[in-house]
Amino acid sequence: MLVVLPSLYRLSGVATWLDYVVPGIEARGWGVTVGLTRGRFHDASKYLAEHPFEHAVTFESRTGTREGRVRALCEAIGANPFDLVVVVEVPDALEAMARLRRRFTKAPRLVMAIHNIVPGFFEDMRRFRHVLDGVVGTSRLACALAREVGSIEASRVWYAPYGVKLPGEERREFPLRRQRVLYAGRLERAQKRVQDLPAILDEADRRGIPVELAIAGNGSEENGLRARLSDRIARGQVRFLGALPGDRMITEAYGPADVLLVTSQWETGPIVLWEGAASGLAIVTSAYTGCRAEGSLRDGENCLMYPVGDVGSAAACLERTADPELRCRLAREGRALVAVRYSRDVSVNLWDEALTAVVGRDKVQRGGFTPWNEPVGRLDRLLGPGLGETVRELLRRRYPHQWAGEEWPYYYGSQPTHEAKFWEFAEGLERLALE
């Protein structure tokens, strides 16, 4: 019996993954419970109403402190007969499992799932490697970083990419008056580079390429993007679709589109790329960090690729996909790629293999771990973190969080001041993968 612990802070693609992987591995004989973080900014009840699971539990800190979160997880995990805990961006569960391992010889095994490439995740991985029985990455690059940065031995790292549905019929291609281009994903700058979209449209205009753009998603850059595209919105050239649930993404976003445009700096999939390819869209994508290590996208064969941030090259790719013959060939090859490597059956099978391997091996148990015991307030400084937390519970004092990532953080590790070196190292791993 296993429990999957995803954070409600940054679900997006993780929610899609949960929706198919939970029933998928249940069908292979696993008993699965979904454990959800709960709090002011984490509405577990609303999520479960939209994504009903047969077995679910919730976790909430009585005080809102880090110690309170860890205690809540220790109590819930310790009170259930779990054999395996799969953690997705809930670092407090890593601390809780470390404590349970020290107290009980029969504590569950622990797996960390990597759905995101953030330096802090790999700092957490390295710190808790003494209790991590396995790491499962959704991309080849994530797996390589787990080994090289997270210091996880290669025999305990598994690869299980996102899986997507394959629609029943291929699309028909024909000449278009305007290409219908889709951007799908979070509207933010650092990773997704949505600031490139207006510049790509400007360059398309300069080249005389007729393009319509639909934008599916939301995020911190939405208002700024709307302002920059206001004239095009008024003319009907650009439409904002908002964040759409799974079925509506297929009918309202992928269905009407001809080309999926990916502008990212880095990715662990992305799942929208595989969904777009499965839906018969031609793919135009940046050569984001992660795509070379993955080894599935081939420029000119199943996609058109341009250097990250090169809006002129991106527009040139859109000029090429105006050719219905090329667009049809790219779409056909992209769909074939998904069928072989990124279907839901493939993904679930790889997860089943990874979890079976973890359960079949001895638990990791290494020394050298220092429990977290930093004070968070006057009570902790006066009485120590343990006793201070107990008094805080008795007095019913609760820390007033200001945002979701403060209430339930999705990593402990800091974003290092030398973050650029992390990405330089990641790109170096990609080069090695090609040699």
N, C-alpha and C positions, 0 to 999 in steps of 0.2 A: 504494500500500500504506500502511495507516495502523495506528497502535498506539493503543489506549485504555488510559489509566493511571488506574484508580480506586483510592482508598485502601480497605484492608480495615478501617479503623478505624470508619467510620460507613456501612456499606454499605446496609442496609435497602432503601429504595426504589431506590437505585442498582443493587443486585443484580437487582431485578426488571427495571429498565430494560436492563441488560446482557443479560439472558436473551432479550429479544426484539429489541433494536436491533442486536446483533451479527449474528445470522442474517439479520435484515431487510435491512441494508445490504450484507451479503455477496451476497444474492440480487439486488441491484442492481449487482453487478459490483465491489464493493470487496473488496480483500484485507485482512482484519482480524486483528490480533494483540492479545490481551488481556495487558497487563503488570500484574503484581500485586506489591505491597509484601510483603516477607517479613521475619520476625524473631520474637522471643520471643512477642510479642502479636499477630502477624500470620501465621496458619497458612495460607499460600497453597496447600499441598498438600491440606489438608482442604477448602478452598473449591473447588478445581478438581475434587475427587472428587464434590462435590455439584453443581457447575456446570461440566461438562466442555466446554471449547472446543477446537476443532481446533488452533488456534495460540495458544500462551500462553508468556510468559516471566515470570521473577520477578526482583526487585531486592532486594538486601540489602546494607546498609552493613557493611563489615568492622570498623569501629570504633564504630558507633552514634552518631557525631557528625553534625551537619548537613553538614559538609564531606564526611564519608564517604558520606552518602546522595547528595549531589549528584554525587560522583565515580562512584558505582555507576551512577547514571542516565546520566551522560555516556558511560560505557563501553558500556552496553547499547544506548542509542539510536544512538551513533556507529558501533557494529559491525553495525547492521542497515540494510537499504535502505528505510527508512521515508520516505515523502513527506510524511506528516502525523502530528502527535502531538496527541491529544485528552486533556487533563488534567482529571481529576475529583477535586478535593480532595487533590492531591499537590503542594504548593507547591515542593518540592525540584526537581520536574521543570521548573518555570518558570525557576529559577536555572540548571539544567543546560542548558536550551535557550538561555538568554542566552549562556552560555559557548560553546556549540557554534556559535551564530550569529557570534560574534566570530572563531572559529577557521576556520570552513569556509563558503564561499559557497554550498555545496549542502546546508546543514543543512535539516532538514524545516521545513515550516510548522507553526504552533502555534495550537491552538484551546483555549479554556478553557470548560468546561461548568459552568453554575451550577445546582446542584440544591438549594441552600440559601441562605437570606438571612441572612448573618452579616456584620457590618461588616468583619471581618478579610479576607473574600474580596475585597471591593471595594478594600480597601487594597492587597492583593496585585496586583489587576488594574491599579490605577493605577500601581504601581511597575514592573510588567513590561509596560506598554502598548507599549513600544518594540519588543517582539518578538512581541506578540500579534496574529496575523493575523485572528483572529475570536473572538467570544464567542457561545455559544449558551445561552440561558436557557430553563428549563422553565416559566417564567411570564412574563406581560407585565410584572409589577412588577420581576422580576429583570432583564429587558431594559432597562427604564427606568433602574434603578439602575446598570447597566453603563455606560450613556451618561452619566449625570449625576454619579455618584460615582466610577466607574472610569475616566472620561475616555476611553472608547472611542468613536470616531466612529460615527455611526448606521449608516453603510453597512457596518460590520463587525460588527454585532450582529444575530443571528438568533433567532427564536422557534421552539422545537420542544418542545411539551408532552409529558408522560408519555402513553403509550398503554396501553390495557387491552383484554382479550378481551371480546367480546360473547357471552354464552351464547345458545344456539340458540332458546330459548323464553322468552316472558314468563311471569311468575308470576301465579297466580290470587290475588285478594284476597277476604277474607271477614271477618266480625266475629270479634274475638278476645276471649277471657276476659282475657288479659293481653298487652299489647304486648311483643314481644321486641326489645329495643333492644340494639344492638351499639356498643361503642367499640373502635376498632382503631387501634393506633399505639404509639409509644414512651410509656412511663409516666414522664413527667417534668413539671416544673412550668412552667418559664419559657415554653416555646413551646406545649406541648400542653395545659397547664392541667388536668391530671387531678385536681387538688384540687377542681375544680368538680363532679366526678361525685357524691360523697356528698351534697353540698348540693342538687344537682338531684333526687336520689332523695328527700331529706327534703321538698323542696318538692312533689314529686309526691304523696307521702303526704298532705301537708296539704291538697292539692286533691282527694284521693280518686282519683288516677289509678293504675290497676293496671299496674305495669311490672316486667318482668324485665330484668336487665342482664347481658350477656356482655362480658367484657373480653379482647381479643386483643392480646398484646404483652407486652413486659417493659421494665424500665428502673429507674432509681435510686429511683423513688417506689413501687415495687411493695409493699415491706414495709409502708410507712406506709399505703398505700391498703388493703391487706388488713386492717390493724388497725382502720381507721376503718369498714370494711364487714363486720367479723367477724360481727355479729349477722345481717346480711342473707345472708351466705355460709352461716351455719348453717341458716337457714330455706330455703335454696335459691333465694333471689331473685336472688343475684349469683353468677356463675361466672367464674373466671379460666381462660382457655383457653391461656395461654402464647403464645410466639412460634411461629406456624405458617408452614410453607413454602407456596408459591403454591397448589398444588392443594388442600391441606388448608384453606387460608383460604376457598376457595370452598365446599367441602363442609361444613366444621365451623363456620365463622364467618358468612359471608354467607348461605349456604343456609338455616339455621334462623331467621334474623333477619327482622324486618319493617321496622325503622327503623335507619339509621346515624346516630349522634350524633357530631358533631365539635365540640370545645370549644376549639380552638386560638386563640392570640394572633395568629399569622401562619403563612402556608403558601406553598410554591411549587407546590402542586397543590391538595390533597394527592392522592397516587395512590390512597389508600384510598377517598377520596370518589368518584373516577371508577369504581373497582372496585365499590363498593357500588351506585352508580347503574346500572352495567352489569348487576349481578346482580338488579336489580329492587327494591332497597330504597328506601323514601322517605327523603329526606335532611333531617335537622334539623341546622343548622350555625350556629356563631357567625359574625358578620360580621367574620371575621379579616382582618388586613392582608394584602392581596394579592387578595382576592376581587373588589373593585370594579374594580381595574385589569384583571383577567382578563376581566371582563364576560360571564361565562357563567352564573353562578348568579342566578336571579331569584326573589326572595321571593314565595311564593304561587303561582308557576307551576311551577318544577321543584325547589323546595326550600322549607323554612320556615327563616327566618333570625332570629337574636336578637342583641342587643348582646353583645360579648365580656364574659364574667364575670357576666352578668345571669341568675342561676339561676332566678329567678321566670319570666322570659320563656322560658327554655329549657323549663321544665316546662309552660308554657302551650302551647308548640309541640307537646309530646308529647300534651297533652290534645286538640289538634286532629287529630293523626294517628291517634287512636283511631277516627276516622270512616273506614270502609273505602273509601268513595267518594273522599274527598280523598287518602287514602294511595295508592290505585290511580292517580289522576291524577298525583300528584307522581312516582310511580315511573315511569309511562309517559313523562312529559316528561323526566325525568332520563336515562332510557335513550336517548331520542332525541338528547339533547344529546351523550352519549358517542359515539353512532354518527357524528355529524357532526364533532365536534371532538377527541375523545380516544380514538379507536380506535388500535390498533397500526399499521394501515396509514397513517393520517394522520401519526402521530408519525414513523414511518420515512421517509415521503416528505419531510417537512420536514427531517429530518436529512440525507437524501441531497441535497436542494437546498442546504442550508447548506454541507456539505462540498464539494460540487461548485463552489459559488461561491468558497470560500476557495482551492481549488486553482487556479481560473482567474484569480486576481488576483495582482498583484505582492506579494511579501513586504513586511511592515512592517519597517522598519529605521531606528530613530531613535537619536540619540545621547543623552547625558545620564544613562546608567545607571551606577551605582556598584556594583561587585560586593560581595557580602557578604564581609567579612573580619574579623569580630569574633572574638577569641580565646575558646576554650572551656575552657582549662586552662593549667597551667604550661608545657607544651611549646609551646603557641601563643604565650604571652607571651614566652618565651625565644627562639624560633626563627621566629616568624611563623606564621599559620594554615596556609599551604601546606606549608612544611617540617615544621612540628609534626605535621600530619596524616600525612605520609609516615613520619616516625619512629614515630608511634603505630601505623601499619600494620605496620612492620617488627618492633616490639616486641609485636605482637598484643594491644595494650591495647584494651579494649572498654568503652564507657560503660554502666553498669548502669541501664537504664531501669526505671521503676516502673509505667508504664501505657502503653496503646497510643498515646494521643495525644502522648506524649513520644517514643516510638520513631519514629513516622512522623506528624508533625503534619499537620493538614488545612488549616491556614492559617498564614502568617507574621504577618500583620497583627495587632496587638493589639486586644483588645476595648477601644475607647476609653472613657475616663472619662465622656465626653459621649455615651454610647450612646443615651441618651434622645433626643438631637438627631437621631441617625441615623433613628430610627423616626418622629420628628416629620416629618423630611424625606420619608421613604418614604410616609407618609400624605398629605403634601402632593402628591406625585407622583400618587397615586391620585385625589385631588380634581381635579387638572388633566386626568387621563384622562377624567373624566366631563364636562368642560366642552366 
